[in-house]
Amino acid sequence: MIPHASHDIRSSRLGTVALVLSVAGAVGSLAASVFTGLHLGPLEVRSNTGLTNEEQTLLLTVFIVMGSQLAWVGMALWGAIQGIIATVQRRGRRNGTVAVVVGFAAPLASFVLWLALVLATSPLG
């Protein structure tokens, strides 16, 4: 028996996957912002007098983690776009809507957190 269009039950899996992607991207981005924000200011101050080998390694790690922000933010935005599709197609509307909000708020929250930590840990002036 062929199901009719009115009996078509769509899976909410798309909205769930979108939510997981958005939350994972947001958590990764915020964690990277905390790491770089706490270490970049003090390393900037010490770079005037010269860095030890350990500090140079930490600075390289900070730059790598800053670069990973592209992947984390990309994941959050991917989840947001997938959430839009899930909401429009009614395939997990609630999770899709939350994924859109989290996915688009993550880059902004990550940048604000990074900026606040860099300013708090580096001397002004």
Backbone atoms as SQL, in Angstrom:
CREATE TABLE atoms (id INTEGER PRIMARY KEY, chain TEXT, resi INTEGER, resn TEXT, atom TEXT, x REAL, y REAL, z REAL);
INSERT INTO atoms VALUES
  (1, 'A', 1, 'MET', 'N', 0.839, -1.175, 0.000),
  (2, 'A', 1, 'MET', 'CA', 0.000, 0.000, 0.000),
  (3, 'A', 1, 'MET', 'C', 0.887, 1.243, 0.000),
  (4, 'A', 2, 'ILE', 'N', 0.596, 2.160, -0.863),
  (5, 'A', 2, 'ILE', 'CA', 1.372, 3.391, -0.984),
  (6, 'A', 2, 'ILE', 'C', 0.777, 4.431, -0.031),
  (7, 'A', 3, 'PRO', 'N', 1.618, 5.023, 0.831),
  (8, 'A', 3, 'PRO', 'CA', 1.096, 6.027, 1.757),
  (9, 'A', 3, 'PRO', 'C', 0.707, 7.293, 1.008),
  (10, 'A', 4, 'HIS', 'N', -0.375, 7.902, 1.445),
  (11, 'A', 4, 'HIS', 'CA', -0.832, 9.153, 0.859),
  (12, 'A', 4, 'HIS', 'C', -0.047, 10.301, 1.452),
  (13, 'A', 5, 'ALA', 'N', -0.089, 11.428, 0.773),
  (14, 'A', 5, 'ALA', 'CA', 0.666, 12.596, 1.234),
  (15, 'A', 5, 'ALA', 'C', 0.167, 13.075, 2.595),
  (16, 'A', 6, 'SER', 'N', -1.120, 12.905, 2.862),
  (17, 'A', 6, 'SER', 'CA', -1.639, 13.362, 4.153),
  (18, 'A', 6, 'SER', 'C', -1.183, 12.464, 5.293),
  (19, 'A', 7, 'HIS', 'N', -0.768, 11.249, 4.984),
  (20, 'A', 7, 'HIS', 'CA', -0.321, 10.313, 6.006),
  (21, 'A', 7, 'HIS', 'C', 1.215, 10.296, 6.113),
  (22, 'A', 8, 'ASP', 'N', 1.844, 11.157, 5.339),
  (23, 'A', 8, 'ASP', 'CA', 3.303, 11.196, 5.328),
  (24, 'A', 8, 'ASP', 'C', 3.822, 11.754, 6.659),
  (25, 'A', 9, 'ILE', 'N', 4.511, 10.918, 7.406),
  (26, 'A', 9, 'ILE', 'CA', 5.091, 11.341, 8.676),
  (27, 'A', 9, 'ILE', 'C', 6.578, 11.566, 8.440),
  (28, 'A', 10, 'ARG', 'N', 6.990, 12.796, 8.645),
  (29, 'A', 10, 'ARG', 'CA', 8.388, 13.135, 8.418),
  (30, 'A', 10, 'ARG', 'C', 9.182, 12.950, 9.694),
  (31, 'A', 11, 'SER', 'N', 10.371, 12.483, 9.534),
  (32, 'A', 11, 'SER', 'CA', 11.262, 12.267, 10.670),
  (33, 'A', 11, 'SER', 'C', 11.765, 13.605, 11.191),
  (34, 'A', 12, 'SER', 'N', 11.914, 13.699, 12.492),
  (35, 'A', 12, 'SER', 'CA', 12.440, 14.925, 13.097),
  (36, 'A', 12, 'SER', 'C', 13.957, 14.849, 13.247),
  (37, 'A', 13, 'ARG', 'N', 14.561, 13.882, 12.602),
  (38, 'A', 13, 'ARG', 'CA', 15.997, 13.671, 12.739),
  (39, 'A', 13, 'ARG', 'C', 16.810, 14.847, 12.195),
  (40, 'A', 14, 'LEU', 'N', 16.352, 15.500, 11.148),
  (41, 'A', 14, 'LEU', 'CA', 17.093, 16.618, 10.575),
  (42, 'A', 14, 'LEU', 'C', 17.231, 17.756, 11.586),
  (43, 'A', 15, 'GLY', 'N', 16.169, 18.064, 12.302),
  (44, 'A', 15, 'GLY', 'CA', 16.237, 19.099, 13.329),
  (45, 'A', 15, 'GLY', 'C', 17.152, 18.703, 14.474),
  (46, 'A', 16, 'THR', 'N', 17.136, 17.437, 14.826),
  (47, 'A', 16, 'THR', 'CA', 18.001, 16.960, 15.906),
  (48, 'A', 16, 'THR', 'C', 19.464, 17.042, 15.509),
  (49, 'A', 17, 'VAL', 'N', 19.773, 16.637, 14.290),
  (50, 'A', 17, 'VAL', 'CA', 21.161, 16.723, 13.811),
  (51, 'A', 17, 'VAL', 'C', 21.602, 18.183, 13.744),
  (52, 'A', 18, 'ALA', 'N', 20.726, 19.059, 13.295),
  (53, 'A', 18, 'ALA', 'CA', 21.054, 20.483, 13.243),
  (54, 'A', 18, 'ALA', 'C', 21.348, 21.030, 14.634),
  (55, 'A', 19, 'LEU', 'N', 20.558, 20.618, 15.607),
  (56, 'A', 19, 'LEU', 'CA', 20.773, 21.076, 16.980),
  (57, 'A', 19, 'LEU', 'C', 22.104, 20.569, 17.525),
  (58, 'A', 20, 'VAL', 'N', 22.417, 19.310, 17.265),
  (59, 'A', 20, 'VAL', 'CA', 23.692, 18.747, 17.735),
  (60, 'A', 20, 'VAL', 'C', 24.867, 19.490, 17.102),
  (61, 'A', 21, 'LEU', 'N', 24.790, 19.769, 15.803),
  (62, 'A', 21, 'LEU', 'CA', 25.867, 20.500, 15.132),
  (63, 'A', 21, 'LEU', 'C', 26.019, 21.906, 15.698),
  (64, 'A', 22, 'SER', 'N', 24.918, 22.588, 15.910),
  (65, 'A', 22, 'SER', 'CA', 24.978, 23.952, 16.435),
  (66, 'A', 22, 'SER', 'C', 25.556, 23.994, 17.840),
  (67, 'A', 23, 'VAL', 'N', 25.112, 23.084, 18.688),
  (68, 'A', 23, 'VAL', 'CA', 25.601, 23.074, 20.075),
  (69, 'A', 23, 'VAL', 'C', 27.079, 22.677, 20.108),
  (70, 'A', 24, 'ALA', 'N', 27.467, 21.682, 19.322),
  (71, 'A', 24, 'ALA', 'CA', 28.878, 21.270, 19.296),
  (72, 'A', 24, 'ALA', 'C', 29.757, 22.406, 18.787),
  (73, 'A', 25, 'GLY', 'N', 29.317, 23.093, 17.745),
  (74, 'A', 25, 'GLY', 'CA', 30.075, 24.232, 17.230),
  (75, 'A', 25, 'GLY', 'C', 30.169, 25.361, 18.229),
  (76, 'A', 26, 'ALA', 'N', 29.079, 25.621, 18.944),
  (77, 'A', 26, 'ALA', 'CA', 29.082, 26.685, 19.947),
  (78, 'A', 26, 'ALA', 'C', 30.007, 26.348, 21.105),
  (79, 'A', 27, 'VAL', 'N', 29.949, 25.121, 21.593),
  (80, 'A', 27, 'VAL', 'CA', 30.796, 24.717, 22.722),
  (81, 'A', 27, 'VAL', 'C', 32.269, 24.754, 22.313),
  (82, 'A', 28, 'GLY', 'N', 32.597, 24.228, 21.143),
  (83, 'A', 28, 'GLY', 'CA', 33.977, 24.248, 20.674),
  (84, 'A', 28, 'GLY', 'C', 34.500, 25.657, 20.467),
  (85, 'A', 29, 'SER', 'N', 33.669, 26.512, 19.902),
  (86, 'A', 29, 'SER', 'CA', 34.073, 27.888, 19.669),
  (87, 'A', 29, 'SER', 'C', 34.288, 28.642, 20.976),
  (88, 'A', 30, 'LEU', 'N', 33.386, 28.446, 21.927),
  (89, 'A', 30, 'LEU', 'CA', 33.540, 29.113, 23.226),
  (90, 'A', 30, 'LEU', 'C', 34.766, 28.593, 23.974),
  (91, 'A', 31, 'ALA', 'N', 35.023, 27.297, 23.898),
  (92, 'A', 31, 'ALA', 'CA', 36.211, 26.742, 24.559),
  (93, 'A', 31, 'ALA', 'C', 37.486, 27.297, 23.929),
  (94, 'A', 32, 'ALA', 'N', 37.516, 27.405, 22.610),
  (95, 'A', 32, 'ALA', 'CA', 38.684, 27.967, 21.938),
  (96, 'A', 32, 'ALA', 'C', 38.861, 29.438, 22.303),
  (97, 'A', 33, 'SER', 'N', 37.771, 30.162, 22.442),
  (98, 'A', 33, 'SER', 'CA', 37.851, 31.569, 22.841),
  (99, 'A', 33, 'SER', 'C', 38.396, 31.724, 24.251),
  (100, 'A', 34, 'VAL', 'N', 37.980, 30.855, 25.155),
  (101, 'A', 34, 'VAL', 'CA', 38.493, 30.910, 26.526),
  (102, 'A', 34, 'VAL', 'C', 39.993, 30.632, 26.533),
  (103, 'A', 35, 'PHE', 'N', 40.422, 29.603, 25.827),
  (104, 'A', 35, 'PHE', 'CA', 41.848, 29.250, 25.798),
  (105, 'A', 35, 'PHE', 'C', 42.684, 30.389, 25.231),
  (106, 'A', 36, 'THR', 'N', 42.288, 30.898, 24.074),
  (107, 'A', 36, 'THR', 'CA', 43.083, 31.955, 23.448),
  (108, 'A', 36, 'THR', 'C', 42.981, 33.262, 24.227),
  (109, 'A', 37, 'GLY', 'N', 41.818, 33.560, 24.756),
  (110, 'A', 37, 'GLY', 'CA', 41.653, 34.803, 25.502),
  (111, 'A', 37, 'GLY', 'C', 42.475, 34.852, 26.771),
  (112, 'A', 38, 'LEU', 'N', 42.617, 33.721, 27.440),
  (113, 'A', 38, 'LEU', 'CA', 43.390, 33.690, 28.684),
  (114, 'A', 38, 'LEU', 'C', 44.900, 33.691, 28.446),
  (115, 'A', 39, 'HIS', 'N', 45.353, 33.184, 27.312),
  (116, 'A', 39, 'HIS', 'CA', 46.792, 33.066, 27.083),
  (117, 'A', 39, 'HIS', 'C', 47.382, 34.155, 26.195),
  (118, 'A', 40, 'LEU', 'N', 46.586, 34.779, 25.355),
  (119, 'A', 40, 'LEU', 'CA', 47.139, 35.726, 24.390),
  (120, 'A', 40, 'LEU', 'C', 47.653, 36.996, 25.055),
  (121, 'A', 41, 'GLY', 'N', 46.928, 37.540, 26.010),
  (122, 'A', 41, 'GLY', 'CA', 47.354, 38.774, 26.681),
  (123, 'A', 41, 'GLY', 'C', 48.686, 38.637, 27.401),
  (124, 'A', 42, 'PRO', 'N', 48.833, 37.652, 28.295),
  (125, 'A', 42, 'PRO', 'CA', 50.125, 37.490, 28.976),
  (126, 'A', 42, 'PRO', 'C', 51.282, 37.191, 28.023),
  (127, 'A', 43, 'LEU', 'N', 51.037, 36.433, 26.970),
  (128, 'A', 43, 'LEU', 'CA', 52.107, 36.148, 26.013),
  (129, 'A', 43, 'LEU', 'C', 52.499, 37.399, 25.240),
  (130, 'A', 44, 'GLU', 'N', 51.546, 38.272, 24.993),
  (131, 'A', 44, 'GLU', 'CA', 51.843, 39.524, 24.303),
  (132, 'A', 44, 'GLU', 'C', 52.787, 40.383, 25.144),
  (133, 'A', 45, 'VAL', 'N', 52.548, 40.436, 26.445),
  (134, 'A', 45, 'VAL', 'CA', 53.395, 41.225, 27.331),
  (135, 'A', 45, 'VAL', 'C', 54.806, 40.646, 27.361),
  (136, 'A', 46, 'ARG', 'N', 54.927, 39.332, 27.483),
  (137, 'A', 46, 'ARG', 'CA', 56.239, 38.689, 27.573),
  (138, 'A', 46, 'ARG', 'C', 56.995, 38.684, 26.257),
  (139, 'A', 47, 'SER', 'N', 56.308, 38.904, 25.137),
  (140, 'A', 47, 'SER', 'CA', 56.990, 38.864, 23.841),
  (141, 'A', 47, 'SER', 'C', 57.937, 40.044, 23.661),
  (142, 'A', 48, 'ASN', 'N', 57.760, 41.123, 24.423),
  (143, 'A', 48, 'ASN', 'CA', 58.656, 42.275, 24.330),
  (144, 'A', 48, 'ASN', 'C', 60.060, 41.944, 24.826),
  (145, 'A', 49, 'THR', 'N', 60.166, 41.094, 25.822),
  (146, 'A', 49, 'THR', 'CA', 61.472, 40.748, 26.395),
  (147, 'A', 49, 'THR', 'C', 62.022, 39.445, 25.835),
  (148, 'A', 50, 'GLY', 'N', 61.268, 38.763, 25.040),
  (149, 'A', 50, 'GLY', 'CA', 61.708, 37.489, 24.473),
  (150, 'A', 50, 'GLY', 'C', 60.987, 36.329, 25.137),
  (151, 'A', 51, 'LEU', 'N', 60.618, 35.373, 24.326),
  (152, 'A', 51, 'LEU', 'CA', 59.872, 34.221, 24.821),
  (153, 'A', 51, 'LEU', 'C', 60.790, 33.014, 24.983),
  (154, 'A', 52, 'THR', 'N', 60.523, 32.235, 26.010),
  (155, 'A', 52, 'THR', 'CA', 61.245, 30.976, 26.175),
  (156, 'A', 52, 'THR', 'C', 60.690, 29.973, 25.171),
  (157, 'A', 53, 'ASN', 'N', 61.351, 28.826, 25.074),
  (158, 'A', 53, 'ASN', 'CA', 60.874, 27.788, 24.151),
  (159, 'A', 53, 'ASN', 'C', 59.466, 27.329, 24.509),
  (160, 'A', 54, 'GLU', 'N', 59.172, 27.202, 25.798),
  (161, 'A', 54, 'GLU', 'CA', 57.829, 26.779, 26.231),
  (162, 'A', 54, 'GLU', 'C', 56.793, 27.834, 25.875),
  (163, 'A', 55, 'GLU', 'N', 57.161, 29.096, 26.047),
  (164, 'A', 55, 'GLU', 'CA', 56.218, 30.168, 25.710),
  (165, 'A', 55, 'GLU', 'C', 55.998, 30.260, 24.204),
  (166, 'A', 56, 'GLN', 'N', 57.035, 30.017, 23.426),
  (167, 'A', 56, 'GLN', 'CA', 56.872, 29.999, 21.972),
  (168, 'A', 56, 'GLN', 'C', 55.962, 28.858, 21.535),
  (169, 'A', 57, 'THR', 'N', 56.104, 27.715, 22.190),
  (170, 'A', 57, 'THR', 'CA', 55.230, 26.578, 21.891),
  (171, 'A', 57, 'THR', 'C', 53.789, 26.901, 22.271),
  (172, 'A', 58, 'LEU', 'N', 53.603, 27.548, 23.416),
  (173, 'A', 58, 'LEU', 'CA', 52.255, 27.953, 23.830),
  (174, 'A', 58, 'LEU', 'C', 51.665, 28.968, 22.866),
  (175, 'A', 59, 'LEU', 'N', 52.486, 29.905, 22.396),
  (176, 'A', 59, 'LEU', 'CA', 52.006, 30.898, 21.436),
  (177, 'A', 59, 'LEU', 'C', 51.587, 30.231, 20.128),
  (178, 'A', 60, 'LEU', 'N', 52.359, 29.260, 19.675),
  (179, 'A', 60, 'LEU', 'CA', 51.996, 28.516, 18.467),
  (180, 'A', 60, 'LEU', 'C', 50.676, 27.770, 18.678),
  (181, 'A', 61, 'THR', 'N', 50.521, 27.184, 19.852),
  (182, 'A', 61, 'THR', 'CA', 49.280, 26.481, 20.175),
  (183, 'A', 61, 'THR', 'C', 48.091, 27.443, 20.180),
  (184, 'A', 62, 'VAL', 'N', 48.302, 28.636, 20.720),
  (185, 'A', 62, 'VAL', 'CA', 47.239, 29.653, 20.733),
  (186, 'A', 62, 'VAL', 'C', 46.833, 30.006, 19.307),
  (187, 'A', 63, 'PHE', 'N', 47.809, 30.181, 18.424),
  (188, 'A', 63, 'PHE', 'CA', 47.489, 30.512, 17.040),
  (189, 'A', 63, 'PHE', 'C', 46.763, 29.365, 16.338),
  (190, 'A', 64, 'ILE', 'N', 47.128, 28.136, 16.624),
  (191, 'A', 64, 'ILE', 'CA', 46.444, 26.981, 16.033),
  (192, 'A', 64, 'ILE', 'C', 45.001, 26.914, 16.525),
  (193, 'A', 65, 'VAL', 'N', 44.809, 27.145, 17.828),
  (194, 'A', 65, 'VAL', 'CA', 43.449, 27.117, 18.380),
  (195, 'A', 65, 'VAL', 'C', 42.629, 28.268, 17.804),
  (196, 'A', 66, 'MET', 'N', 43.257, 29.431, 17.603),
  (197, 'A', 66, 'MET', 'CA', 42.546, 30.545, 16.960),
  (198, 'A', 66, 'MET', 'C', 42.121, 30.170, 15.544),
  (199, 'A', 67, 'GLY', 'N', 42.979, 29.442, 14.849),
  (200, 'A', 67, 'GLY', 'CA', 42.626, 28.980, 13.508),
  (201, 'A', 67, 'GLY', 'C', 41.504, 27.961, 13.513),
  (202, 'A', 68, 'SER', 'N', 41.435, 27.174, 14.589),
  (203, 'A', 68, 'SER', 'CA', 40.366, 26.179, 14.670),
  (204, 'A', 68, 'SER', 'C', 38.995, 26.836, 14.860),
  (205, 'A', 69, 'GLN', 'N', 39.004, 28.112, 15.202),
  (206, 'A', 69, 'GLN', 'CA', 37.733, 28.833, 15.332),
  (207, 'A', 69, 'GLN', 'C', 36.936, 28.770, 14.028),
  (208, 'A', 70, 'LEU', 'N', 37.640, 28.780, 12.904),
  (209, 'A', 70, 'LEU', 'CA', 36.938, 28.684, 11.617),
  (210, 'A', 70, 'LEU', 'C', 36.121, 27.401, 11.526),
  (211, 'A', 71, 'ALA', 'N', 36.698, 26.303, 11.970),
  (212, 'A', 71, 'ALA', 'CA', 35.984, 25.023, 11.923),
  (213, 'A', 71, 'ALA', 'C', 34.808, 25.019, 12.883),
  (214, 'A', 72, 'TRP', 'N', 35.013, 25.514, 14.114),
  (215, 'A', 72, 'TRP', 'CA', 33.931, 25.504, 15.103),
  (216, 'A', 72, 'TRP', 'C', 32.791, 26.429, 14.684),
  (217, 'A', 73, 'VAL', 'N', 33.127, 27.625, 14.233),
  (218, 'A', 73, 'VAL', 'CA', 32.087, 28.559, 13.791),
  (219, 'A', 73, 'VAL', 'C', 31.396, 28.016, 12.540),
  (220, 'A', 74, 'GLY', 'N', 32.169, 27.407, 11.659),
  (221, 'A', 74, 'GLY', 'CA', 31.571, 26.791, 10.471),
  (222, 'A', 74, 'GLY', 'C', 30.587, 25.694, 10.832),
  (223, 'A', 75, 'MET', 'N', 30.935, 24.898, 11.848),
  (224, 'A', 75, 'MET', 'CA', 30.027, 23.841, 12.292),
  (225, 'A', 75, 'MET', 'C', 28.737, 24.435, 12.871),
  (226, 'A', 76, 'ALA', 'N', 28.875, 25.496, 13.654),
  (227, 'A', 76, 'ALA', 'CA', 27.691, 26.136, 14.238),
  (228, 'A', 76, 'ALA', 'C', 26.803, 26.733, 13.149),
  (229, 'A', 77, 'LEU', 'N', 27.408, 27.374, 12.165),
  (230, 'A', 77, 'LEU', 'CA', 26.619, 27.955, 11.076),
  (231, 'A', 77, 'LEU', 'C', 25.997, 26.880, 10.189),
  (232, 'A', 78, 'TRP', 'N', 26.695, 25.779, 9.995),
  (233, 'A', 78, 'TRP', 'CA', 26.140, 24.649, 9.251),
  (234, 'A', 78, 'TRP', 'C', 24.899, 24.138, 9.969),
  (235, 'A', 79, 'GLY', 'N', 24.989, 24.002, 11.283),
  (236, 'A', 79, 'GLY', 'CA', 23.821, 23.580, 12.061),
  (237, 'A', 79, 'GLY', 'C', 22.678, 24.568, 11.946),
  (238, 'A', 80, 'ALA', 'N', 22.998, 25.868, 11.922),
  (239, 'A', 80, 'ALA', 'CA', 21.952, 26.881, 11.796),
  (240, 'A', 80, 'ALA', 'C', 21.256, 26.792, 10.442),
  (241, 'A', 81, 'ILE', 'N', 22.029, 26.622, 9.390),
  (242, 'A', 81, 'ILE', 'CA', 21.433, 26.510, 8.055),
  (243, 'A', 81, 'ILE', 'C', 20.614, 25.233, 7.938),
  (244, 'A', 82, 'GLN', 'N', 21.126, 24.161, 8.498),
  (245, 'A', 82, 'GLN', 'CA', 20.370, 22.906, 8.496),
  (246, 'A', 82, 'GLN', 'C', 19.107, 23.057, 9.344),
  (247, 'A', 83, 'GLY', 'N', 19.182, 23.853, 10.407),
  (248, 'A', 83, 'GLY', 'CA', 18.005, 24.120, 11.232),
  (249, 'A', 83, 'GLY', 'C', 16.935, 24.890, 10.471),
  (250, 'A', 84, 'ILE', 'N', 17.358, 25.811, 9.618),
  (251, 'A', 84, 'ILE', 'CA', 16.400, 26.546, 8.780),
  (252, 'A', 84, 'ILE', 'C', 15.675, 25.571, 7.855),
  (253, 'A', 85, 'ILE', 'N', 16.432, 24.675, 7.255),
  (254, 'A', 85, 'ILE', 'CA', 15.832, 23.693, 6.351),
  (255, 'A', 85, 'ILE', 'C', 14.880, 22.780, 7.113),
  (256, 'A', 86, 'ALA', 'N', 15.289, 22.345, 8.306),
  (257, 'A', 86, 'ALA', 'CA', 14.426, 21.473, 9.115),
  (258, 'A', 86, 'ALA', 'C', 13.141, 22.189, 9.506),
  (259, 'A', 87, 'THR', 'N', 13.233, 23.469, 9.818),
  (260, 'A', 87, 'THR', 'CA', 12.045, 24.230, 10.209),
  (261, 'A', 87, 'THR', 'C', 11.100, 24.412, 9.028),
  (262, 'A', 88, 'VAL', 'N', 11.642, 24.757, 7.879),
  (263, 'A', 88, 'VAL', 'CA', 10.812, 24.982, 6.692),
  (264, 'A', 88, 'VAL', 'C', 10.148, 23.693, 6.234),
  (265, 'A', 89, 'GLN', 'N', 10.874, 22.594, 6.276),
  (266, 'A', 89, 'GLN', 'CA', 10.330, 21.316, 5.812),
  (267, 'A', 89, 'GLN', 'C', 9.553, 20.568, 6.889),
  (268, 'A', 90, 'ARG', 'N', 9.413, 21.155, 8.055),
  (269, 'A', 90, 'ARG', 'CA', 8.689, 20.545, 9.185),
  (270, 'A', 90, 'ARG', 'C', 9.284, 19.188, 9.557),
  (271, 'A', 91, 'ARG', 'N', 10.594, 19.157, 9.621),
  (272, 'A', 91, 'ARG', 'CA', 11.306, 17.926, 9.987),
  (273, 'A', 91, 'ARG', 'C', 12.095, 18.184, 11.266),
  (274, 'A', 92, 'GLY', 'N', 11.380, 18.439, 12.330),
  (275, 'A', 92, 'GLY', 'CA', 12.004, 18.752, 13.599),
  (276, 'A', 92, 'GLY', 'C', 12.029, 20.257, 13.817),
  (277, 'A', 93, 'ARG', 'N', 10.853, 20.868, 13.791),
  (278, 'A', 93, 'ARG', 'CA', 10.765, 22.326, 13.852),
  (279, 'A', 93, 'ARG', 'C', 11.332, 22.895, 15.142),
  (280, 'A', 94, 'ARG', 'N', 11.006, 22.292, 16.266),
  (281, 'A', 94, 'ARG', 'CA', 11.467, 22.831, 17.551),
  (282, 'A', 94, 'ARG', 'C', 12.991, 22.780, 17.631),
  (283, 'A', 95, 'ASN', 'N', 13.567, 21.619, 17.354),
  (284, 'A', 95, 'ASN', 'CA', 15.025, 21.496, 17.379),
  (285, 'A', 95, 'ASN', 'C', 15.680, 22.361, 16.307),
  (286, 'A', 96, 'GLY', 'N', 15.050, 22.468, 15.158),
  (287, 'A', 96, 'GLY', 'CA', 15.581, 23.307, 14.088),
  (288, 'A', 96, 'GLY', 'C', 15.613, 24.779, 14.465),
  (289, 'A', 97, 'THR', 'N', 14.560, 25.231, 15.131),
  (290, 'A', 97, 'THR', 'CA', 14.510, 26.627, 15.565),
  (291, 'A', 97, 'THR', 'C', 15.583, 26.915, 16.605),
  (292, 'A', 98, 'VAL', 'N', 15.741, 26.010, 17.553),
  (293, 'A', 98, 'VAL', 'CA', 16.789, 26.191, 18.571),
  (294, 'A', 98, 'VAL', 'C', 18.165, 26.144, 17.911),
  (295, 'A', 99, 'ALA', 'N', 18.346, 25.283, 16.927),
  (296, 'A', 99, 'ALA', 'CA', 19.627, 25.196, 16.219),
  (297, 'A', 99, 'ALA', 'C', 19.950, 26.503, 15.503),
  (298, 'A', 100, 'VAL', 'N', 18.950, 27.141, 14.928),
  (299, 'A', 100, 'VAL', 'CA', 19.159, 28.426, 14.247),
  (300, 'A', 100, 'VAL', 'C', 19.623, 29.487, 15.248),
  (301, 'A', 101, 'VAL', 'N', 18.948, 29.555, 16.376),
  (302, 'A', 101, 'VAL', 'CA', 19.305, 30.559, 17.384),
  (303, 'A', 101, 'VAL', 'C', 20.713, 30.310, 17.923),
  (304, 'A', 102, 'VAL', 'N', 21.000, 29.069, 18.297),
  (305, 'A', 102, 'VAL', 'CA', 22.322, 28.738, 18.861),
  (306, 'A', 102, 'VAL', 'C', 23.407, 28.924, 17.802),
  (307, 'A', 103, 'GLY', 'N', 23.145, 28.466, 16.584),
  (308, 'A', 103, 'GLY', 'CA', 24.153, 28.539, 15.525),
  (309, 'A', 103, 'GLY', 'C', 24.525, 29.950, 15.132),
  (310, 'A', 104, 'PHE', 'N', 23.553, 30.855, 15.127),
  (311, 'A', 104, 'PHE', 'CA', 23.865, 32.233, 14.766),
  (312, 'A', 104, 'PHE', 'C', 24.357, 33.053, 15.958),
  (313, 'A', 105, 'ALA', 'N', 24.021, 32.662, 17.172),
  (314, 'A', 105, 'ALA', 'CA', 24.496, 33.380, 18.356),
  (315, 'A', 105, 'ALA', 'C', 25.904, 32.963, 18.752),
  (316, 'A', 106, 'ALA', 'N', 26.316, 31.769, 18.392),
  (317, 'A', 106, 'ALA', 'CA', 27.622, 31.242, 18.811),
  (318, 'A', 106, 'ALA', 'C', 28.802, 32.105, 18.360),
  (319, 'A', 107, 'PRO', 'N', 28.892, 32.521, 17.094),
  (320, 'A', 107, 'PRO', 'CA', 30.046, 33.340, 16.706),
  (321, 'A', 107, 'PRO', 'C', 30.101, 34.672, 17.454),
  (322, 'A', 108, 'LEU', 'N', 28.961, 35.289, 17.655),
  (323, 'A', 108, 'LEU', 'CA', 28.931, 36.570, 18.367),
  (324, 'A', 108, 'LEU', 'C', 29.333, 36.392, 19.832),
  (325, 'A', 109, 'ALA', 'N', 28.774, 35.398, 20.484),
  (326, 'A', 109, 'ALA', 'CA', 29.110, 35.145, 21.890),
  (327, 'A', 109, 'ALA', 'C', 30.579, 34.762, 22.029),
  (328, 'A', 110, 'SER', 'N', 31.093, 33.992, 21.094),
  (329, 'A', 110, 'SER', 'CA', 32.487, 33.583, 21.133),
  (330, 'A', 110, 'SER', 'C', 33.413, 34.785, 20.999),
  (331, 'A', 111, 'PHE', 'N', 33.108, 35.675, 20.081),
  (332, 'A', 111, 'PHE', 'CA', 33.947, 36.858, 19.890),
  (333, 'A', 111, 'PHE', 'C', 33.902, 37.773, 21.112),
  (334, 'A', 112, 'VAL', 'N', 32.717, 37.985, 21.670),
  (335, 'A', 112, 'VAL', 'CA', 32.595, 38.842, 22.857),
  (336, 'A', 112, 'VAL', 'C', 33.369, 38.241, 24.024),
  (337, 'A', 113, 'LEU', 'N', 33.274, 36.940, 24.215),
  (338, 'A', 113, 'LEU', 'CA', 34.012, 36.277, 25.294),
  (339, 'A', 113, 'LEU', 'C', 35.516, 36.394, 25.072),
  (340, 'A', 114, 'TRP', 'N', 35.979, 36.161, 23.851),
  (341, 'A', 114, 'TRP', 'CA', 37.404, 36.272, 23.543),
  (342, 'A', 114, 'TRP', 'C', 37.909, 37.688, 23.796),
  (343, 'A', 115, 'LEU', 'N', 37.169, 38.671, 23.324),
  (344, 'A', 115, 'LEU', 'CA', 37.576, 40.071, 23.492),
  (345, 'A', 115, 'LEU', 'C', 37.634, 40.445, 24.963),
  (346, 'A', 116, 'ALA', 'N', 36.645, 40.040, 25.742),
  (347, 'A', 116, 'ALA', 'CA', 36.621, 40.358, 27.172),
  (348, 'A', 116, 'ALA', 'C', 37.812, 39.721, 27.896),
  (349, 'A', 117, 'LEU', 'N', 38.150, 38.493, 27.565),
  (350, 'A', 117, 'LEU', 'CA', 39.264, 37.824, 28.232),
  (351, 'A', 117, 'LEU', 'C', 40.610, 38.405, 27.808),
  (352, 'A', 118, 'VAL', 'N', 40.752, 38.751, 26.546),
  (353, 'A', 118, 'VAL', 'CA', 42.009, 39.362, 26.087),
  (354, 'A', 118, 'VAL', 'C', 42.211, 40.714, 26.783),
  (355, 'A', 119, 'LEU', 'N', 41.165, 41.495, 26.846),
  (356, 'A', 119, 'LEU', 'CA', 41.272, 42.799, 27.510),
  (357, 'A', 119, 'LEU', 'C', 41.503, 42.651, 29.007),
  (358, 'A', 120, 'ALA', 'N', 40.946, 41.619, 29.618),
  (359, 'A', 120, 'ALA', 'CA', 41.120, 41.431, 31.051),
  (360, 'A', 120, 'ALA', 'C', 42.514, 40.934, 31.408),
  (361, 'A', 121, 'THR', 'N', 43.161, 40.207, 30.519),
  (362, 'A', 121, 'THR', 'CA', 44.467, 39.615, 30.847),
  (363, 'A', 121, 'THR', 'C', 45.649, 40.399, 30.301),
  (364, 'A', 122, 'SER', 'N', 45.426, 41.380, 29.455),
  (365, 'A', 122, 'SER', 'CA', 46.554, 42.147, 28.915),
  (366, 'A', 122, 'SER', 'C', 46.537, 43.556, 29.522),
  (367, 'A', 123, 'PRO', 'N', 47.718, 44.096, 29.751),
  (368, 'A', 123, 'PRO', 'CA', 47.778, 45.447, 30.311),
  (369, 'A', 123, 'PRO', 'C', 47.350, 46.471, 29.267),
  (370, 'A', 124, 'LEU', 'N', 46.641, 47.456, 29.705),
  (371, 'A', 124, 'LEU', 'CA', 46.188, 48.513, 28.800),
  (372, 'A', 124, 'LEU', 'C', 47.114, 49.711, 28.963),
  (373, 'A', 125, 'GLY', 'N', 47.916, 49.940, 27.953),
  (374, 'A', 125, 'GLY', 'CA', 48.774, 51.112, 28.023),
  (375, 'A', 125, 'GLY', 'C', 50.143, 50.808, 28.170);
